[in-house]
Amino acid sequence: MSGAQSRRNVALKSGECIVTHMPGPVLSSAESRRPLVAAAAIDAFARGGFHATTVADVARGAKISSAYVFKLFSGKNAVFVAALERCFDEILAALERGADEAEEQSADAVLDAMGAAYAQLIADRRLLLLQVHAQSVADVPEIGAALRAGLARVTSFAKTRSGATDDEVQRFMAFGQLCHLIVTAQIWDLPDDWAKTLTHGVRHPG
């Protein structure tokens, strides 16, 4: 056995298991940093919105220099798009978990379970606020395109995974937007009749 092989393998002793480390693909420094910057961008843009947030704010959150962010991305628009794409990745992962955990696999039950999973997800207001900010600047071509792509992914997944009708999926998506409104406007606990009308039947995400 070569020295390199011996370093990759754990010696076999009586009563022990063999643990072999197989070298996998090694990400470049840039490839490994991009997800970290996207995560920091979610935080920064959720707090400050698109216009008030700078690349320096994102770089500070990612603990790298602004120059390095510009090495990874073409500019602020691209950083925001990366954050939005990561946001939708997290949404899809939550919906999939919810669907898998549904008590039964009927369309209604799956959509209901996905709705519950999404309500819990947006208790993390960063993801909610990033979507709201994206909607406010959807006239920026690349951001609008990324927002539409994310909505397409969610809509297609909800329809395919649940087997629901178009009308049922439309109601599911509409409830998601209503949930955004309820959370951002902070009307969960208002005693007013109009607030009770809007929150009726909608899960509290907290």
Secondary structure as UniProt FT lines:
FT   HELIX           3..8
FT   TURN            14..15
FT   HELIX           29..52
FT   HELIX           55..62
FT   HELIX           66..72
FT   HELIX           76..100
FT   HELIX           107..121
FT   TURN            122..123
FT   HELIX           125..136
FT   TURN            137..139
FT   HELIX           141..162
FT   HELIX           166..184
FT   TURN            185..186
FT   TURN            188..189
FT   HELIX           193..199
FT   TURN            200..201
//
